[in-house]
Amino acid sequence: MLQIIIFATIAIGLLAVTHVFLFFSFIKFFTVESVKMQYFIGSILIFLPVGLICAQILSHFYDTYFSRCIFYLFNLWFGTLTALLTFFILAWIATLPPFNAPRFVLGSIVLFASIAYTSYGIWNAYHPEIKHITVTIKNLPEGWKGKKVVQASDIHLGFIWSEAFFHRLIADINVQKPEAVFITGDLFDGTGDKFDYVANDLRKLIAPKGSYFITGNHETYFGVEKSYALLQNSGVTILRDEMKNVDGLQIVGINFENKKVTDTLAKMPEYDRNGPSILLYHEPARTDEAKASGIKLQLSGHTHAGQIFPYGFITSLYYSSLDYGLHKFGDYTLYTSSGAGTWGPAMRVGTNSEIVVITLQ
């Protein structure tokens, strides 16, 4: 509870500071001298962050068409806020010597660039790419060699990404004809309560060697047991700190709440550290433990690769550049997906939503 209070306090503080910065930037760059206009701009820049906070709170209590629209729009403001902050910071730098660029021109460029940033971000979020990679797994059984598996991470079903999106996602996965499908956490966003379609769509997955699911941090917000209940009769195998040996390949799933990879694997007497294995672990963390325990391939997500520029610099720094992509260390390989959906605003700038198709060899 204390951590939640601290996080909320920091978040509200940052929102306040950033909106004050925007207020003074608008006033200075557009030379707003009218007191009434200053009050008008200030009122808007108070309304928007307050609305964003209220939309987040309401999303956990009401699931209506109105609450979904409000949630979508105010979260979109968060993405636009990021654009305005980024471009206004650059604009302030451009006013300094030796540039000395005129403020009104810079302010106009900031507004145009922010609109373009937001528009592209929305379009990009709705067009996930199919990412093809090849991974070598030591001692891979013949039955798996040359086979394709699909990783779908961070789908975030809820207020923004719902039935139509999930239906298209399942269809896109089936087109790849995967041998197995791995859902590596954050299937649910934590918003909304209309999920009757989820089990039905998951039953449509065509994967001869099965589909597998582990929890992410958003399942803990949404409710782990609630998530499991929604996956009943879906045909998906839920891995709760356990392993399935599928035709000689060890598929290991560890819950997000469980941070101890080494200890968890040690409690699996059937796990062979020298055998071929795939670890499903939501966060690209504990990689040293996974490697030391003999895991051959770890599939993670969580980071969204920053989702919106320039946040990728933060995720890269925090996860030591393991926040996205393929990383190989001897017999151990990590792939961190940017995710199929989005958190917060339905926007992606500088990153892509993705379905990952992995050819095993």
Secondary structure, DSSP 8 states (H G I E B T S, - for coil): -HHHHHHHHHHHHHHHHHHHHHHHHHHHHTT---HHHHHHHHHHHHHHHHHHHHHHHHTTT--SHHHHHHHHHHHHHHHHHHHHHHHHHHHHHHTSTTT---HHHHHHHHHHHHHHHHHHHHHHHTS-EEEEEEE--TT--GGGTT-EEEEE----BTTTB-HHHHHHHHHHHHHT--SEEEEES-SB-S--S--HHHHHHHTT---TT-EEEE--HHHHHH-HHHHHHHTTTSSEEE-SSEEEEETTEEEEE--TT---HHHHHHT-TT--TTS-EEEE-SSS--HHHHHHTT-SEEEE-SSGGGSBTTTHHHHHHHTTT-SSEEEEETTEEEEE---SS-SSSS--BSS--EEEEEEE-
